[in-house]
Amino acid sequence: MSHASQIDILEILNGISDQQAFDSDFGGDSDAEDVLCVSSASNTPTSTTRGSKRKNAFNGGPSTSPLSSSSCNINSHDDSNLSTISSEVPKLSRLRSRKLKSAINSNALQSSSGSEVDDSDFDPSYEPIPHIDTNDNILAENSDNENNMLNISEPLNIENMDLLVDFIENSDDDSNYIEDNNENNILFSFSKDQPLTSLSYDSFDFNEFYGPNVLVDIKSPMQNFDIYFSDFYQYIVDQSNLYSNQCGKNLNLSIIEFKAFLGILIIMGFHRLPSLRLYWSANENFYNHRISNIITQKRFLNILRYLHLNNNSKMPKRESSTFDKLYKIRPMIDHLNNVYCTSFSPDRNLSCDESMVGFKGRSGIKQYMPMKPVKRGFKIWAICCAITGYLLKFIIYEGKKDSKEKGSLGEKTVLEMTNNYQDKGYCVFFDRFFSSINLVSELLKRKIFACGTMLQNRKYFPKTLLKADKSLSMGDYDFASSGEISVYKWMDRGKKPVVVVSSIHKGEDITVVKRKNNVGIREDVKCPKSIADYNKYMGGVDHFDQLLECYNITWKSRRWWMKLFYYFCDATIVNSYIMYRSLLADELIGQFCNRKAFLPKKVIPSTKRKPTDVGRGRIILAGNNSRLQNVGNHMPIAGKYNRCRLCSTKKNVKRSKIHCQECEVALCLDCFLPFHSQ
C-alpha cells in the first residue's frame, strides 16, 4: 500500500475549514472521506476567494481547494487514492489536529515562488503552501534520546503520524521547556542528574543578624510597644482632631489620651463583654473600675467616633488614576510595613501565606473564601519569620492591580514581599497557590532560595520524568532536577502524592518521618528532606495568626477600615511581644495570652481624670440594705449639677445640685425622700 507524501498530508490538514471541524460527525475529527483527495493534477480554474473555494469544495461544487488547485479535484478524484488516504491518515481529535497544524505551520519553512499550487495571482489574500526542505526537522531534537527524534524526510504513515501527534501533545510536559517572557528565554532542562552551579544553598555564606535591631528596655513593655507607634501617635491625633473639626466638633485629643484609649482596647480584649457600654455599667457583674476611673464612657465613644487616619478632603476621586481603595488607612499600612522590617531581623527561614480579617459589612475589597474558617473579609498576604511568627510585611489584596513585578498573582505577591531580603541568602517557603518553577527561578536570580508545594499542572512541570501517581505506594518518592531547582514527588498516606519544588535541597536529600502502618504501629518512612523542611518552616504565618487571635481587640464597626485598624494594633502587640520575649529567653514563655501581665499596666498612662458619676438609667450603686437603714445618715449636701437619679430621663433631663452624702448621687429636692423610702 502506497504512503501519502508529506506534501499531501500538509495539503489535507490545511484544507480543513473551521466549519468542517465543528460540524464533523466525529466531533471535529479530520476524516479521510471529508478532506480533499490527493490525485493527479487538475487544471480547473479558480477565481473565488479562499473561504468560498473551501466551502464549494466540501459541498461538492466545481471549485477546488486552494491548497491543491492544480493537484486535486473533488469531481475527478480516484477512488483508489481516496481509500488509500483513508487507511493511512489517522482520525485526529480537533485539539490534536489543531496542535499538529499549528506546530507544522509555525516552523520556518521556505516558500517556492514557482510552485504549482501558488495561486496568489488569483487571490491576493491567499498564502501558498511553503516548500518543505526535507533536510530540516520540524521538531526540535532531543539530545538525550535520539530515538525520539522524528525524521519527516520519510513518508508519513500511521506509525510516524502517531509519533508526531504524541510528540506535540506531550510538548508541554517534555524535559525541555522554553518560555518567551519578552525579555529572555528561560530554559528548564530537567533530568535525574543535578549539575553543580555557582549558586547553591550549601555554598552560600549566610551571616545575617537574627533578633531585634533596636534597643529594647526589658523592664518597660510600654517602651517596647512605642517602638512601632512612637512616630505615628502624633499623626493619628492630628488627623482625628482635623476630622472632628470638619464634622463641626472639637475633639481636642492628646497623645496621652490616645494611649489611654489604646490601653483600654487591650483591656477589653481579655476582659470581654457583649457591649462597649457595659464597662461603665453600674451592675457589678459588668462594671470595670479601672476603665471607668481613667475615661468616661462619653469621652471614649467620642474618640472612637472621630478616630481618623487620612484627610478626606484630599482623597482622590474614583475615576482618578491615583485613586486608592485603601486611602483611609494607607498611612498606617505604609508606616507599619516600614517599621516592622527595620525593627527586627528574622531567622533565615521565612514563610509566606495568606490571612483573613473577618468583615461582613460593605466594602469594595471584601473577599469571599468559602473554604476558609473566615469566609468573608479582607485577604492579607503576609510574610513572617518561620521560627517566631514575627510579621515582617503584609499586602492587602485589593483585586486586579498593576505591579512592577511580572507573572501570576502568586508570583508577583512573593516577589514584592521579598524585596527587602534580596542578595542575602534567605529561604522562603510558600504553598501551591504561589509556587511555580518560574517563581523559584526568579527568586534564585535574586539570591533567595525557595521551597513550596506545587500542582502537577503547572508550567514546566517534568511530568514525563517522574513516576506516575498510581505506581507509588506510601514512602515512595521520585525527583527531577534542573540546575539548582528540584521537583519532588512523595506518596504519603492517601491517594494523592505530595509534590514540592525547591532550590534549597538536592535531589538525594532524604530524611525519615514517623507514620502508622496498617496495624497502627509507628514506623520509619523515607521522605524527601524538602517536604520535611516545608512542614517545619511553613507555619510562620499560622503561628502569627494563632498569637493574634489571643484576646484580640476587634469590635464591630460600620466603617470597614476600623477592622483593619484593630488588626494592625493586634499585629503590633504580637510583634512587640515576640521582640520582648526574644530578649528574655524562657522567662516569658506562656505569658502572651495573659496580656494584662504584659501590656495594659504599662500602656495605659494616668489621664488624671476624676471618677465620674454613673449616667442616667443605670442600676443604683447603693444596695437596699444601706439605702433603707440608718436613714439619718443620708444627709443632703451641695455639689455639682448632675442628673437626678430618680426622675431624670433621656427625654426629660433634670439636674440638681443636691447630693446625698451617703449614696453619693444627685437628687431633686422633691425626690430626696421618695428615693430613700421606696
Secondary structure as GFF3:
##gff-version 3
##sequence-region A 1 678
A	DSSP	alpha_helix	6	14	.	.	.	ID=ss1
A	DSSP	alpha_helix	18	23	.	.	.	ID=ss2
A	DSSP	alpha_helix	50	58	.	.	.	ID=ss3
A	DSSP	alpha_helix	79	88	.	.	.	ID=ss4
A	DSSP	alpha_helix	94	105	.	.	.	ID=ss5
A	DSSP	three_ten_helix	146	148	.	.	.	ID=ss6
A	DSSP	alpha_helix	158	169	.	.	.	ID=ss7
A	DSSP	three_ten_helix	170	173	.	.	.	ID=ss8
A	DSSP	beta_strand	176	180	.	.	.	ID=ss9
A	DSSP	beta_strand	185	189	.	.	.	ID=ss10
A	DSSP	beta_strand	211	212	.	.	.	ID=ss11
A	DSSP	alpha_helix	221	229	.	.	.	ID=ss12
A	DSSP	alpha_helix	233	246	.	.	.	ID=ss13
A	DSSP	alpha_helix	255	270	.	.	.	ID=ss14
A	DSSP	three_ten_helix	276	280	.	.	.	ID=ss15
A	DSSP	alpha_helix	289	294	.	.	.	ID=ss16
A	DSSP	alpha_helix	297	306	.	.	.	ID=ss17
A	DSSP	three_ten_helix	312	314	.	.	.	ID=ss18
A	DSSP	three_ten_helix	327	329	.	.	.	ID=ss19
A	DSSP	alpha_helix	330	343	.	.	.	ID=ss20
A	DSSP	beta_strand	344	345	.	.	.	ID=ss21
A	DSSP	beta_strand	349	358	.	.	.	ID=ss22
A	DSSP	beta_strand	367	368	.	.	.	ID=ss23
A	DSSP	beta_strand	376	385	.	.	.	ID=ss24
A	DSSP	beta_strand	391	396	.	.	.	ID=ss25
A	DSSP	alpha_helix	409	417	.	.	.	ID=ss26
A	DSSP	three_ten_helix	419	421	.	.	.	ID=ss27
A	DSSP	beta_strand	427	430	.	.	.	ID=ss28
A	DSSP	alpha_helix	437	445	.	.	.	ID=ss29
A	DSSP	beta_strand	449	453	.	.	.	ID=ss30
A	DSSP	three_ten_helix	463	465	.	.	.	ID=ss31
A	DSSP	three_ten_helix	469	471	.	.	.	ID=ss32
A	DSSP	beta_strand	477	482	.	.	.	ID=ss33
A	DSSP	beta_strand	485	490	.	.	.	ID=ss34
A	DSSP	beta_strand	498	502	.	.	.	ID=ss35
A	DSSP	beta_strand	510	516	.	.	.	ID=ss36
A	DSSP	beta_strand	522	528	.	.	.	ID=ss37
A	DSSP	alpha_helix	529	537	.	.	.	ID=ss38
A	DSSP	alpha_helix	540	548	.	.	.	ID=ss39
A	DSSP	alpha_helix	560	584	.	.	.	ID=ss40
A	DSSP	three_ten_helix	585	588	.	.	.	ID=ss41
A	DSSP	three_ten_helix	595	597	.	.	.	ID=ss42
A	DSSP	alpha_helix	600	603	.	.	.	ID=ss43
A	DSSP	alpha_helix	624	628	.	.	.	ID=ss44
A	DSSP	three_ten_helix	631	633	.	.	.	ID=ss45
A	DSSP	beta_strand	636	643	.	.	.	ID=ss46
A	DSSP	beta_strand	655	660	.	.	.	ID=ss47
A	DSSP	alpha_helix	672	677	.	.	.	ID=ss48
###
